[in-house]
Amino acid sequence: MTHDHQGSTTGEEPDTRRFEELALPHLKALYRLAFRLIGDATAAEDLVQETYLKAFQSFGSLRSDDSIRPWLFQILSRLATDRYRSTRREVPLEEAGDLDRFSLYNQIADEDPFPYSNRLHDDFLGQFQDDDVRRALAALPEVYRIPVVLVYTEEMSYQELAEVLGCPLGTVMSRLYRGRKTLERELWECAKRRGLVKTWNR
Amino acid sequence: MNRMSCEQAMRQFYAYLDHALSGERLAELNDHLKACLDCCDKLQFSRQLDGFVKSRLGDEPLPEGIEARIRKELASEASFPGNGKKE
């Protein structure tokens, strides 16, 4: 019934100031991730507040000050997974073989949506609005979206990602690969849905 | 000795762009790229796509007053442990 304790020793006032000094510098980055995961400012703030509260309550379990960043991201990621996963539209996880066979580069070259262009791939990317890209990213299965967002917005290393996700480096690598391949496919599907490219039925 | 296929090479592109390859894997990919122009083009597109997505994500401004609200909540939790909203 009792919650985790914020201090490492009993009978002491929790070290609120030390926690704030360590944890609050990461507020902007945590909010960025929360927003990318949820897509709604109010819900993102709630998630960030909850993350800080939970982190504060578990402060004693932080291994070292150096681990604060991945630790906070881990708490936020787990809360997000628990609370919000079922409310989102996600593209289904695909078999690795199907993903391997899809290449946006090849797709653009094969379908040739801009027949008179000598900058085919540039022209393709130039069609998208910011919101298209955000929506494509938001549609990634969460298992991919979290590492992909962290690499894109926080430039996190694979080692740090392994701490956040609680998985081995090889798994980080494979999730980032599959996540980006899924994103490639989503961009192609988005282009088709929005009529940004004309595809030829062969 | 190096006989990395194009498919194998392509599977490493994103890790390469994230500077997450080293040692033998990196050397094998570099050898492949030296001999395969097609893969060089594809790698260049992956790089371009990465930069494109990053640039389109933009930044989310922090909601005004969020830090003060968090500090207040932490102070309240410190005074009355367990009263906060969670599990």
Interface residues (C-beta under 8 A of the other chain):
Chain A: T2 H3 H5 Q6 E13 P14 T16 F19 E20 L24 L27 K28 Y31 R32 F35 R36 A41 A44 E45 V48 Q49 E50 Y52 L53 K54 F56 Q57 D100 S103 L104 Y105 H121 D122 L125 F128 D130 V133 R134 L137 V151 Y152 T153 S157 Y158 M173 L176 Y177 R180 L183 E184
Chain B: E7 M10 R11 Y14 A15 D18 A20 D41 K42 F45 S46 Q48 L49 D50 F52 V53 K54 R56 L57 G58 D59 E60 L62 P63 I66 E67 R69 I70 R71 E73 L74 A75 E77 A78 P81 G82 G84 K85 K86 E87
